[in-house]
């Protein structure tokens, strides 16, 4: 089974994610006073546990909410191959559902990718 790690970087730290949770309450990342009036609320297991895919092609979704317009970016991988895609990659304030699609992993190594969500000046 391939482990696909989405790393969500926040202004105050980095959290790795590897599995989905069901009975956790959503969290809103802490903000430094005066840095942003935006908020991003996401299931805490995505921040601490993550999202994992099989080695075969797959699709999974995450849901989060923001108090301002948002955008999502996927970092370039070491191999430079586009094996992970997200849709949509931007939206307005409110609740968003983003679908991640991965291609089959034909290599023996696990793959990982960094994903950043930006709402206003707040990064997650």
DAVENNOR-V233206 format. One record per residue. N is the residue number from 0. RES is the residue in one small letter. PHI is phi in degrees with one decimal (none if undefined). NEAR is the number of other C-alpha atoms within 12 Angstrom. D_CENTER is the distance of its C-alpha to the mean C-alpha in Angstrom with 2 decimals. Layout:
n:N res:RES phi:PHI near:NEAR d_center:D_CENTER
n:N res:RES phi:PHI near:NEAR d_center:D_CENTER
This chain:
n:0 res:x phi:none near:17 d_center:20.16
n:1 res:x phi:-80.2 near:24 d_center:17.47
n:2 res:x phi:-102.7 near:27 d_center:14.59
n:3 res:x phi:-111.9 near:38 d_center:11.37
n:4 res:x phi:-102.9 near:32 d_center:9.16
n:5 res:x phi:-99.2 near:41 d_center:5.55
n:6 res:x phi:-104.5 near:31 d_center:6.49
n:7 res:x phi:-104.3 near:37 d_center:5.37
n:8 res:x phi:-90.5 near:28 d_center:8.85
n:9 res:x phi:-116.7 near:27 d_center:10.97
n:10 res:x phi:-57.5 near:20 d_center:14.58
n:11 res:x phi:-102.2 near:15 d_center:16.10
n:12 res:x phi:173.5 near:16 d_center:14.29
n:13 res:x phi:-122.7 near:19 d_center:11.64
n:14 res:x phi:-123.2 near:25 d_center:10.02
n:15 res:x phi:-100.3 near:29 d_center:9.40
n:16 res:x phi:-132.2 near:30 d_center:8.21
n:17 res:x phi:-145.9 near:27 d_center:10.48
n:18 res:x phi:-150.2 near:25 d_center:11.69
n:19 res:x phi:-100.8 near:25 d_center:11.67
n:20 res:x phi:-112.1 near:21 d_center:14.14
n:21 res:x phi:-121.8 near:13 d_center:16.61
n:22 res:x phi:-107.9 near:9 d_center:18.85
n:23 res:x phi:-98.5 near:15 d_center:16.80
n:24 res:x phi:-84.1 near:14 d_center:17.05
n:25 res:x phi:-64.5 near:20 d_center:14.21
n:26 res:x phi:-124.5 near:20 d_center:14.05
n:27 res:x phi:-114.1 near:22 d_center:14.18
n:28 res:x phi:-57.5 near:32 d_center:13.60
n:29 res:x phi:-68.2 near:21 d_center:17.07
n:30 res:x phi:-121.8 near:20 d_center:18.42
n:31 res:x phi:-80.5 near:15 d_center:21.41
n:32 res:x phi:-53.0 near:9 d_center:24.32
n:33 res:x phi:80.6 near:10 d_center:24.79
n:34 res:x phi:-87.2 near:16 d_center:21.50
n:35 res:x phi:-171.3 near:20 d_center:19.91
n:36 res:x phi:-100.5 near:19 d_center:20.74
n:37 res:x phi:-84.9 near:30 d_center:17.26
n:38 res:x phi:-133.8 near:32 d_center:15.14
n:39 res:x phi:-123.2 near:39 d_center:11.60
n:40 res:x phi:-114.9 near:33 d_center:11.87
n:41 res:x phi:-145.5 near:31 d_center:9.35
n:42 res:x phi:-55.2 near:27 d_center:10.60
n:43 res:x phi:-63.3 near:31 d_center:11.41
n:44 res:x phi:-70.4 near:28 d_center:11.16
n:45 res:x phi:-71.3 near:34 d_center:7.38
n:46 res:x phi:-73.5 near:37 d_center:8.14
n:47 res:x phi:-100.1 near:26 d_center:11.31
n:48 res:x phi:-113.8 near:24 d_center:11.35
n:49 res:x phi:108.4 near:31 d_center:8.30
n:50 res:x phi:-130.5 near:37 d_center:8.36
n:51 res:x phi:-121.2 near:34 d_center:11.53
n:52 res:x phi:-117.7 near:32 d_center:13.45
n:53 res:x phi:-76.1 near:24 d_center:17.18
n:54 res:x phi:-72.7 near:22 d_center:18.93
n:55 res:x phi:-78.1 near:19 d_center:19.92
n:56 res:x phi:-54.7 near:20 d_center:18.14
n:57 res:x phi:-151.4 near:24 d_center:15.61
n:58 res:x phi:-138.5 near:24 d_center:13.49
n:59 res:x phi:-146.0 near:25 d_center:11.06
n:60 res:x phi:-121.6 near:24 d_center:9.57
n:61 res:x phi:-123.9 near:35 d_center:7.46
n:62 res:x phi:-122.9 near:25 d_center:9.44
n:63 res:x phi:-149.6 near:35 d_center:9.48
n:64 res:x phi:-131.6 near:31 d_center:12.45
n:65 res:x phi:-135.7 near:33 d_center:13.62
n:66 res:x phi:-100.5 near:24 d_center:17.18
n:67 res:x phi:-152.8 near:25 d_center:17.16
n:68 res:x phi:-56.0 near:25 d_center:16.08
n:69 res:x phi:-133.5 near:33 d_center:12.50
n:70 res:x phi:-141.0 near:30 d_center:11.12
n:71 res:x phi:-128.1 near:33 d_center:8.04
n:72 res:x phi:-132.4 near:28 d_center:8.87
n:73 res:x phi:-112.7 near:30 d_center:8.56
n:74 res:x phi:-66.0 near:24 d_center:10.98
n:75 res:x phi:-68.6 near:18 d_center:14.24
n:76 res:x phi:-84.7 near:19 d_center:14.88
n:77 res:x phi:-57.4 near:12 d_center:18.13
n:78 res:x phi:-79.6 near:13 d_center:19.86
n:79 res:x phi:77.4 near:12 d_center:18.98
n:80 res:x phi:-86.8 near:18 d_center:18.57
n:81 res:x phi:-82.6 near:20 d_center:16.16
n:82 res:x phi:-104.6 near:30 d_center:15.14
n:83 res:x phi:-130.0 near:32 d_center:11.58
n:84 res:x phi:-128.7 near:29 d_center:11.39
n:85 res:x phi:-125.3 near:30 d_center:9.43
n:86 res:x phi:-152.8 near:23 d_center:11.72
n:87 res:x phi:-77.8 near:22 d_center:12.25
n:88 res:x phi:-110.6 near:23 d_center:10.90
n:89 res:x phi:-161.5 near:25 d_center:12.71
n:90 res:x phi:-176.5 near:24 d_center:14.63
n:91 res:x phi:-92.9 near:22 d_center:16.87
n:92 res:x phi:-62.0 near:22 d_center:16.80
n:93 res:x phi:118.2 near:21 d_center:16.53
n:94 res:x phi:-89.4 near:21 d_center:14.37
n:95 res:x phi:-124.5 near:29 d_center:11.89
n:96 res:x phi:-123.3 near:24 d_center:11.00
n:97 res:x phi:-111.5 near:27 d_center:8.81
n:98 res:x phi:-98.8 near:22 d_center:10.13
n:99 res:x phi:-103.8 near:31 d_center:9.05
n:100 res:x phi:-120.2 near:26 d_center:12.42
n:101 res:x phi:-118.2 near:33 d_center:13.56
n:102 res:x phi:-86.2 near:22 d_center:17.15
n:103 res:x phi:-61.9 near:24 d_center:19.46
n:104 res:x phi:-94.2 near:24 d_center:19.53
n:105 res:x phi:-97.4 near:16 d_center:23.21
n:106 res:x phi:-94.7 near:14 d_center:23.10
n:107 res:x phi:-74.3 near:11 d_center:23.91
n:108 res:x phi:-86.9 near:13 d_center:21.05
n:109 res:x phi:-68.3 near:18 d_center:17.58
n:110 res:x phi:-113.1 near:33 d_center:14.84
n:111 res:x phi:-145.4 near:32 d_center:11.65
n:112 res:x phi:-149.9 near:35 d_center:9.40
n:113 res:x phi:-94.1 near:30 d_center:7.64
n:114 res:x phi:-121.3 near:37 d_center:4.82
n:115 res:x phi:-119.5 near:30 d_center:6.25
n:116 res:x phi:-110.7 near:43 d_center:6.77
n:117 res:x phi:-119.7 near:34 d_center:10.56
n:118 res:x phi:-129.9 near:34 d_center:13.01
n:119 res:x phi:62.1 near:24 d_center:16.55
n:120 res:x phi:-101.9 near:24 d_center:16.74
n:121 res:x phi:-89.8 near:33 d_center:14.02
n:122 res:x phi:-110.4 near:32 d_center:10.94
n:123 res:x phi:-135.2 near:41 d_center:7.94
